[in-house]
Amino acid sequence: MMITLSQFIPKHLNTHNLPIDLGSVLETIVAACVRINGQVRQGALAGILGEAGTGNVQGEEQKKLDVIANRLLIDALKTNPAVAGLASEEENTFVACNKDGGYLVLFDPLDGSSNIDVNISVGTIFSILAKPEGALTTASFLQKGRDQAGGGYVLYGPQTQLVFTLKHGVFVFTLDEAGSFVQTLANPQVPEQTKEFAVNMSNQRHWFASMQQYIAELLAGDTGVRGKNYNMRWVASMVAEIHRILMRGGVFMYPQDRRNPVKPGKLRLMYEANPLSLVLEQAGGAAGNTVQDMLDIQPESLHQRVAVVMGSREEVEYVAKLHYE
């Protein structure tokens, strides 16, 4: 029997004694993502491809769909009384919502948006936190990834899929023709070992020594110390890379490099790395910044950047070992 999200959430909350409001927040995020999916599917037909002519707080040019997706999520979350505040990769600071709400939501409204105009998979990444006691401030959001109440993503690909965890396993739902998310997989597990890696090799000359060594070992294949041949994949859409790894294993990397030694990485801890790390860890994978587990990093700012190595546990742990040698 097929189970829709509206059927699954109450049962899951009851089984694990989770707050009803947590399910409400997840359903609000998903409802907004269904609307984003409609916009993504229209694309050129609706005249919403291309640049928006604006930049975000990161100094990046926004796509029209970046702006649309961001607004759809903000408007939806503001209407949910359980949401006290939100933070978006596209906003300068947090947005206060409902003063009596018990949850905070952080999101990347459209990850991989550089791929929109060429019809390659993109997605929405989200993180849900319990709101601490007291007035809502930036500090309210600066919680370790391990403290997330839940996290996940919606992938707008050949099928539109919702992947999430409320810290009791990972669940995969697929959007049907009626606009409902139907469960299609429960508790996927990331293989501990892999022969596949994803990294932007054009940056190789800028990496630090331990990452240079690691990639050299992978490229040496079965004639090198790793004793096996690796394949490389690179979509340039983090959410798509992580979904592939969740389904069949692999390791995704966006390392720190020497061009700006004080800049710890490119990807955002709060909007991308933390929620995706939570999903992978719940599925038996691992994630870190080569120095510590991703979920143990204490955030210092909403838009903090971080080096990323995540996926099959053997590879993530091997990279960390190289860093310390």
NORPE-V554001 format. One record per backbone hydrogen bond with DSSP energy under -1.0 kcal/mol. CO is the residue of the C=O (numbers start at 1). NH is the residue of the N-H. E is the energy in kcal/mol with one decimal. If there is no record, write none. Layout:
BEGIN
co=CO nh=NH e=E
co=CO nh=NH e=E
END
This chain:
BEGIN
co=3 nh=183 e=-3.4
co=4 nh=8 e=-2.5
co=5 nh=9 e=-2.6
co=7 nh=11 e=-1.1
co=8 nh=12 e=-2.8
co=9 nh=13 e=-2.7
co=10 nh=14 e=-2.3
co=11 nh=15 e=-2.5
co=12 nh=16 e=-1.7
co=13 nh=18 e=-2.6
co=19 nh=23 e=-1.0
co=20 nh=24 e=-1.8
co=21 nh=25 e=-2.2
co=22 nh=26 e=-2.0
co=23 nh=27 e=-2.4
co=24 nh=28 e=-2.0
co=25 nh=29 e=-2.2
co=26 nh=30 e=-2.4
co=27 nh=31 e=-2.4
co=28 nh=32 e=-1.9
co=29 nh=33 e=-1.9
co=30 nh=34 e=-1.9
co=31 nh=35 e=-1.3
co=32 nh=36 e=-2.2
co=33 nh=37 e=-2.8
co=34 nh=38 e=-1.6
co=35 nh=39 e=-1.6
co=36 nh=40 e=-2.8
co=37 nh=41 e=-2.6
co=38 nh=42 e=-1.4
co=39 nh=43 e=-2.2
co=42 nh=45 e=-2.4
co=43 nh=46 e=-1.2
co=43 nh=48 e=-1.7
co=50 nh=64 e=-2.5
co=54 nh=62 e=-3.2
co=56 nh=59 e=-2.1
co=60 nh=56 e=-2.1
co=62 nh=52 e=-3.3
co=63 nh=67 e=-1.6
co=64 nh=68 e=-2.1
co=65 nh=69 e=-2.7
co=66 nh=70 e=-2.3
co=67 nh=71 e=-2.1
co=68 nh=72 e=-2.4
co=69 nh=73 e=-2.0
co=70 nh=74 e=-2.2
co=71 nh=75 e=-2.7
co=72 nh=76 e=-1.9
co=73 nh=77 e=-2.6
co=74 nh=78 e=-2.1
co=77 nh=80 e=-1.2
co=80 nh=83 e=-2.0
co=82 nh=103 e=-1.9
co=83 nh=98 e=-1.6
co=84 nh=97 e=-2.9
co=85 nh=105 e=-1.8
co=86 nh=95 e=-3.2
co=87 nh=107 e=-1.9
co=88 nh=91 e=-1.6
co=95 nh=86 e=-2.3
co=98 nh=101 e=-2.2
co=102 nh=131 e=-2.6
co=103 nh=84 e=-3.0
co=103 nh=85 e=-1.1
co=104 nh=129 e=-2.8
co=105 nh=87 e=-2.3
co=106 nh=127 e=-2.7
co=107 nh=89 e=-2.0
co=108 nh=125 e=-2.0
co=111 nh=123 e=-1.7
co=112 nh=115 e=-2.6
co=113 nh=116 e=-1.4
co=115 nh=118 e=-1.2
co=115 nh=120 e=-1.6
co=116 nh=119 e=-1.8
co=122 nh=156 e=-2.8
co=123 nh=111 e=-3.2
co=124 nh=154 e=-2.4
co=125 nh=108 e=-2.1
co=126 nh=152 e=-2.3
co=127 nh=106 e=-2.6
co=128 nh=149 e=-2.6
co=128 nh=150 e=-1.5
co=129 nh=104 e=-3.0
co=137 nh=140 e=-1.0
co=138 nh=141 e=-1.6
co=141 nh=143 e=-2.4
co=144 nh=147 e=-1.8
co=145 nh=148 e=-1.6
co=150 nh=128 e=-2.9
co=151 nh=165 e=-2.4
co=152 nh=126 e=-2.8
co=153 nh=163 e=-3.0
co=154 nh=124 e=-2.3
co=155 nh=157 e=-1.1
co=155 nh=161 e=-2.0
co=156 nh=122 e=-1.2
co=159 nh=157 e=-1.3
co=160 nh=175 e=-3.0
co=161 nh=155 e=-3.0
co=162 nh=173 e=-3.0
co=163 nh=153 e=-2.8
co=164 nh=171 e=-2.3
co=165 nh=151 e=-2.0
co=170 nh=187 e=-3.2
co=171 nh=164 e=-2.0
co=172 nh=184 e=-2.8
co=172 nh=185 e=-1.6
co=173 nh=162 e=-2.8
co=174 nh=182 e=-2.7
co=176 nh=179 e=-1.7
co=180 nh=176 e=-2.8
co=181 nh=5 e=-2.2
co=182 nh=174 e=-2.9
co=185 nh=172 e=-2.8
co=192 nh=314 e=-2.2
co=195 nh=231 e=-2.8
co=196 nh=251 e=-1.1
co=197 nh=233 e=-2.5
co=198 nh=253 e=-2.4
co=199 nh=201 e=-1.2
co=200 nh=203 e=-1.8
co=201 nh=204 e=-1.8
co=203 nh=206 e=-2.2
co=204 nh=207 e=-1.6
co=206 nh=258 e=-3.6
co=208 nh=212 e=-2.1
co=209 nh=213 e=-2.6
co=210 nh=214 e=-2.1
co=211 nh=215 e=-2.4
co=212 nh=216 e=-2.1
co=213 nh=217 e=-2.2
co=214 nh=218 e=-2.0
co=215 nh=219 e=-2.7
co=216 nh=220 e=-1.4
co=218 nh=221 e=-1.2
co=220 nh=223 e=-1.4
co=221 nh=224 e=-1.8
co=231 nh=197 e=-2.4
co=237 nh=241 e=-2.3
co=238 nh=242 e=-2.8
co=239 nh=243 e=-1.8
co=240 nh=244 e=-2.0
co=241 nh=245 e=-2.0
co=242 nh=246 e=-2.7
co=243 nh=247 e=-2.0
co=244 nh=248 e=-2.3
co=245 nh=249 e=-2.6
co=250 nh=312 e=-3.1
co=251 nh=198 e=-2.6
co=252 nh=310 e=-2.6
co=254 nh=308 e=-1.6
co=260 nh=263 e=-2.3
co=267 nh=306 e=-2.4
co=268 nh=272 e=-1.7
co=268 nh=273 e=-2.5
co=269 nh=274 e=-2.9
co=272 nh=276 e=-1.8
co=273 nh=277 e=-2.3
co=274 nh=278 e=-2.3
co=275 nh=279 e=-1.9
co=276 nh=280 e=-2.3
co=277 nh=281 e=-2.8
co=278 nh=282 e=-2.3
co=280 nh=285 e=-3.4
co=281 nh=284 e=-1.7
co=283 nh=190 e=-2.8
co=286 nh=311 e=-2.8
co=287 nh=294 e=-2.1
co=288 nh=309 e=-2.1
co=292 nh=289 e=-1.8
co=293 nh=296 e=-1.5
co=294 nh=297 e=-1.5
co=295 nh=146 e=-2.2
co=301 nh=304 e=-1.3
co=304 nh=269 e=-2.5
co=308 nh=254 e=-2.6
co=309 nh=288 e=-2.4
co=310 nh=252 e=-3.2
co=311 nh=286 e=-2.3
co=312 nh=316 e=-1.8
co=313 nh=317 e=-2.5
co=314 nh=318 e=-1.7
co=315 nh=319 e=-2.4
co=316 nh=320 e=-1.8
co=317 nh=321 e=-2.0
co=318 nh=322 e=-2.2
co=319 nh=323 e=-1.8
co=320 nh=324 e=-1.2
co=321 nh=325 e=-1.1
END
